[in-house]
Amino acid sequence: MTPGRLHLGPWDVALDAAGVQELAALLPGDAPAWQRAIVACLEAWFDGSDTVSWTTSGSTGEPRPVRHLKSTVAASAARTSAYFRCGPGTRALCVLPAEFTGGAMFLIRGALHGWHVVALEPRAHPALPAGLRFDFTALTPHQAAHLRPEGDRLGTVLLGGAPSAPALAGPWPAGSRVYESFGMAETISHFAVRRLLPDPEPAFTCLAGAVVAERDGALAVTDAATDVVDLVTRDAVTVLDGGRQFVWLGRLDDAINSGGLKLYPAAIEAALVDLIPEPFIAVGRPHPELGSQVVLRIEALADVERAVELLERSRERLPRHHAPRAVEWGPLPRTGSGKVVRGGG
């Protein structure tokens, strides 16, 4: 197969070992950290060893390295490329940090399957190159919320790293194709996807080789493609279709115990996403009678009148015990990869 290409700033190199060596020589000593991370990621991939190590995002604990066989990484990359029909010549947009699994896997898919990858600085609001259109783009939901008006330039959009609600807070251009992925560093990126646009699907569907089960309400994953065997997660799910599909309810660790009920913030956020354009989360705060109450934390300046309106509209959409009882205003704490840390602030 003819190697793909990597377009990084003013440089355009082959997406292979020789191209990475060329890029490393061209990159100036004061190059930004995100560009150096891309070179480091690809150097590690082409270094001739059998394994590769990436750092977890830190959204569910302290960031830690996770090592994988390159053969299983290649199997994961092939499965995603096949599912989304991204063959040689696919023009792909990479705006995820190369230090973490999502960005690293994007680059490796391109290297193994002949993509033409345009890499931009991984920030909340990436600046798209004028006039370029893409076939495939991977984004966090927060990035997608900013790029949504330009969705007709992004091709198929794959969301990951956090619940998809922020990406759906407003309309996408007609014809947009948006999917949500489900996975973690331990599963080498995603093992399941669900379509959000058009015709949203309620459940995730496992990719070839993966199957799930429920263990005391928690998701357990077995994936022949990536050598994962009965990995029990901290995700609350309902399993369907003999383990081929599942509905994600939220993180078990995030559940809010209010008045004897387990409430999952992700479901509450999904019900309110079109009411709140800013980044926000639902969190549990102490309550003298219920034990905990649901509170909205919104990344915006305080607005008392708006808070009253939001609480009223929330009660119209959610069961009484699920509706938030208060609003907090202020920044949302995030990990180094940009994921929101629940319970902080």
N, C-alpha and C positions, 0 to 999 in steps of 0.2 A: 504494500500500500504506500502511495505517496504520502510523505509526512504532512501533517497539518502545518498551520502557521500561527505564530503568536505575535500579535500587534500590541506593543507596550510603549506608550508614548511615541517618540519619533522612531522607534526601532521595530523592524519587521524581520523575524527570524523563523527558521524552521522549528517546528515543535518536536524536536528530537535531541539526542545527546549533543550532537555537534552544534545545533542551534542554541542550546542552553549555554554551552561553552562560549559561543560567540557573544551572546547577550551578557554574560558575566564579565567579559572583557570590555564591552561597550559601556556598561553601566558606570557612571561616575561614582567616586567615593562618597559624595554627599547625596546620593540618590535617596529618595524617601524610603522609609521602612517598609511600606507596603510593596514597593517594587523589589526590594532586596528579598522580601519574604517569598515572592513568586520565584525568583531565581533559586533560592534555597530549597523550596519545595521540589522543583523540577530536577535540581542536582541530586537530591536524595532519591528521587524516582529512578534516575538513570545511572546510579552509582555502582551497579552490578551486584548489589546485595540482594538477599531474598526477602527482606522485610522493610517496612517503613513505619514511622511513628509520627502520630499527630497528637495535639493537645485537645482535650475536651473543652467545651465552651465555658464550663463553670456555672451553668444555669441550675444544676441540681447538686452542686457540691463544689469543693475546691477543684480548679483545673488540674488535670493529671494527664500524663502521656498514655496513649493506647497504641500498642504495636500490632501490626497486621502482616500476614504473608502477602507479598505482592501478587501472588497468583489469585488470592481471593479478592484483592482490590480490583484486579483486572476483570474478574468475573462479575463483580458489582457494576463496574463501568460498562461492560458489554451489555448487561441486562437493561440498564437505563437507556443506553443508546438505541437498543433494539425497540424498547417499549415506545419511545418517542420518535422513532424512525429518523434518528440523527446520524446519517452516514457521512462519508468523506465529503468535504466541501461545506458542511454545515457552518453557517456564520453564527457564532455564539458569543454572548456578552457575559463577561465574568466581572462581577462587582462584589464578590465575597472575599474575606481575608484568607490568604493562602496558608496562614498558620494553622487554620482549623479545618476540620474534615470537609465541610461544604465547599470551600474554595479550592482545597487541594484536589478533591475528587473531580471538580469541574475541569481543572487543568489536565488531569490525568485522562479523563474521558476524551478530551481534545487530542492529547498526544497519541492515544491508542487507536482513535477512530478517524483521524485525518480532518479534524475540525479546524476552522479558521477562528481563533479565539481573540477577541478584543478585550483586553484587561484594563479596567479603569480603577481609580482610587475607590476603595470600599467605604463609602460614607452614606449617611442617611438619604441624601438627595444626589445621586450620581448625575453628572452632566453628560448627557448622551452626545456623541459626535454628530455634528450637523449632517443631515442627509442620509445617514446609514440606517439600514433596516436589518433586523436580525431574524434568524430562524428559531433560536432557542436562548432563553435567558433564565438564570436562577437568581432569585431575590429573597431577602427577608420580607415578611409582611410589612414592616415599617418602610423599607425602601419602595415596595410596590405601591404603598399609599401615596408616595410622592410622584412616582413614575406613571401612575394609572392613566392620566390624560394622554400619554404617549404610548399607550398599550398597543396601538396598531403598528408600532415600529419594533416591538419586542418579540414577535413570533409567539411560540409556545412559552408560557411563563410557568416556572416551577417554584413554588414557595416552600420555604423550610426554615427551621430554626426556632419557630414560635407559632402559636395559634394564628390562623389566617385572618381573623376578624378585622384587623386594621386595613388590610388590602381591599376589603369589600365595603368600606365605609362610604363609597361613592360609586358612580357608574363608570364602567369601562367602555372604550370605543366598541362599536358594533363589530362582531367577528372575533373578539378577543378569546384566546384559549388559555385558561388559567387552571393549574393543578396545585394541589397541596400534597407535600410529601410527608412521610412519617418514618423516622429512624433515629439513630443515635450513633455516637462514635463507635460503640461496641459492635454495631451491626454494619459498619462501613457505609455510612450514609443511609439512604432510605431503603426500605424493603417493601413499602406499600405506598400507594397514591390514591387520591380521589379527585375527581373533576369538580371544579367550582364554577367554571364558565366554559361553554354554555351548558345549560341543563345540569345544575348542581346535583352531585351524588351525596347521599347522607352517610355512606360508609366508605372506609378505605378498603381497597382491594389489594391483596398481597401480590407481589410480582412473582415471576416464575421461580420455583424452588422454596418459597417461603410459606409458612403456615403458622397460625397463632392458636393459642388456647387461653383459657381463663383459669387462674390460680387464686382462689379466694378473692375474686374481684379484680385481680391484677393481670395485666397482659403478659403472656409468656410467648417467646418467639423461638422458632426453629427455622433455620434457613440453610438448605443444602448448598446453595450457591456460595455462601460465605463462611461455612463451617461453624455456624452458630447453633448451639443445641440447648433448647429449653432455657433460654435466657429470660428470667423473671424480672420485669421492670416495675416501676412505681406508677404505672399508668392504669387508670380505671377505665374499663372497656365493657362493651357487650359484644360477644363473638357471634358471628353469623356464618351461614353457608359452610358448615363443617370446618371452620377455621380458615377459610379463604378470604373472609371479610370481617371487619369489626367497626363498631362505632366508638369513637374516642369520647369519653365523658370528662376527662381532666386528669390532673396529677393527684394521686392519692395523698401525697404530702401537702397539696394545696387545698384539700377539702376543708370547708368551713363547717364546723359542728355548731349548728344554731338550733336551739330548742329541741335537740335530739335528732335533727335531720342533718344528713351530709349534703352540703351544697358545693357544687363544683364551679369555681370562678370562670372557667372557659365558657361554660354554657350561658352564664349570666352576661358575660361580655359579648357573646355572639348575638344575644337578643337586643343589645343596646347599641351596637356598633354604628348604626346609621344616625344615631342621635348625637354622637360625640366625635367630631373630626380629629381631635388631638389624640395622641397616645394615652391610653388609660388602662387600668386594671381594676378588678374587683378583689378586695382583700377582706380578711376577717379581723375585726377589732373587738376587744372585750365588751361584754354587755352584762349588766348585773343580774338579769333574769334568764336570758337565753344562753349565757355562756360566751357566745360570740355573735356578732352581727355583721352583715355585709355592708361594706363601705366602698364607694368608688373613689379611686385616686386618679386625678386627671392632671396631665402635664400642661398646666396653663395657670394664668393668674386667677386669683380668687374672684368669684362672682356670685354673690349671695342670691340674687334673683334667678340667675341661671341654675344654681343648685336646686332651688325649690322646684323649678320647672322640670328639671331632670328627674328628681325623685317622684314627682307626680306622674310623669310619663312612664317611668319604670314600673310603677304600681299597676299601670294599665296593661303592661306587657308580660309581667312575671307573676307567678303565684305569690301570695302574700308573704310567705316565709323566705322566698328567694329574692325579693325586691330589696335593693340597697336602702339603708336607713339614714345615710349621711354621705357627704361628699368632702373629700380632702383635695387640696390643690398643691401642686409642687412637682419637682422633677421626679422621674421614675429612676431608681437605681438600676444600672446596667452592668453586665459583665464586659470583659475586654472585647468580646466578639459582637457586642451590641444587644445581647439578649436581656430582657427585663428580669430583674431579680425580684421575685414575689416576696411580699412581707417586709420589704425594706421601706425606707423613707420616713 
